[in-house]
Amino acid sequence: MHATIKRMQEVVAKGNEDDIKSLLAEDVTFQPPTYWATWTGREPVAAVLGHVGQIFTDFRYRRIMGDGKDWALEFQCKVGDLDCVGVDLITLNDADEIQHFEVVMRPYKTVGALRDAIMQRVMTDARFLKFKDAMS
């Protein structure tokens, strides 16, 4: 398995922004499951993923599929008391950093709960005013 993907499994669910940041390309793009927008840049993407890592509970990767630069990591977790299954779609760059990160999840009710939990956190995290410009 690719070293970056292996490291991602170790850090992503813990919600530690610094560990997450170390895996990301400077101009990483992130497409969340909660709305149709793209976050761009290491700092804002690490902040979003840090919050998500603190919202998810009982997180674990179930299957890892991929080779080279393209990977799909199937996960399960809980958001509050709601179950969730999702897939992290990852593309690495030539420096073996995460260049593109897209998350798809189900069921719809859990995605809504994640959106609500993220919005509560964003409203109390002043950095997101600065990061708002990072969304394209």
VENTASUL-V462287 format. One record per helix or strand of 3 or more residues. SS is the DSSP state (H for helix, E for strand). FROM is the first residue (numbers start at 1). TO is the last residue. If there is no record, write none. Layout:
[[SS/FROM/TO] [SS/FROM/TO]]
This chain:
[[H/3/14] [H/17/21] [E/24/31] [H/42/55] [E/56/67] [E/70/79] [E/82/92] [E/98/106] [H/108/123] [H/127/134]]
